[in-house]
Amino acid sequence: MVKQLREKYDDLGFLASSLTSYRILFGKTKFPELPLHSSKIERFTADKIPAAILDARGYRDLLEQMLFVGEKAIAEFNVVRTKNNL
């Protein structure tokens, strides 16, 4: 079950880590243009990244959508964790 959840949310995690100021500061990359579905960061598949994230037109909207999905992901991982006493 953990593997399935990891596969379900791995692109979201990669996207979130690619937007950190640390990576941008030291990686010599820029924040992507929004919406993401029309930017160069479009390597994420629609079935793994919700359209609301890919279609966000501002960074506030992007953050709100990523937090919404991220909180859902954490809750799903916590259920598995609780069931398996991890």
N, C-alpha and C positions, 0 to 999 in steps of 0.2 A: 504493500500500500504506500509506503514512503517513496518508493521508486516512481510510482505512478504520479504522486503529488509533485515530486521533484520535476518530472518531465512536464507536467501540466504548467508549472510556474517558473521553470528555469529561464525562459525568455524574459519574463517580467523582472526577475532578479538581475539578469544581464543588462536589461534596459535601465533599471534603477542604478546599477553601479556605473553605467556609462554616462550617467548624468551628474555624477558627483563633482563638486568643485575641485576636489583633489585630483581626480583624473584629468579634468580639463586644464587645471593649472600646470600640472607636470607632464601631461600627455601631449601638450601643444595642439589640442583640438579645441573646437569651439562648441558651444551649446548648439544643438541641432535647431534648424528652422522648424517651426510648427505650421501646420499639423504634421505629425510624424509620418503619416501615410504618404505624404508627398515629398519627404526629405530623403537625404542619402542614407538615413538610418533605417530604411524600409526593409531590412532583412528579416524582420519579425513577421511571423505568419499570423494571419487574422484569427485563426482558431486558438492561438495561444496568447495573443494580446488583444484584449477587447477593443472593439471599434471606438468606444468612448475615449480610450487612451490615445489611439492613433489619430483620432479626429480632433483632439483638444487644440484649440486655437491660441491659448495663452498658457503660460507656465503655471499659473494658479489653478486653472482647470486641469492641467496635466497632473499636478501634484494631488489634487483632490481625488481624481479618478484612480491614480496609482495607489493612494492610501486606501481607498475603498476596496479595491481588488486585493491589495496586500493584507489588509485586515481579515478579509475572507480567507485568504491563503493561510495565514497564521492560525485562524480558528480551525481550519481543516487539519493542519499539522498537529495542533493541540489535541484534537480528538484522537488521532492515531497514537500520539504520545501517551495520553491517558489510558487508552485501551491496552497498551503494551507495557505500561509501567516504566516508561523511559524517562 
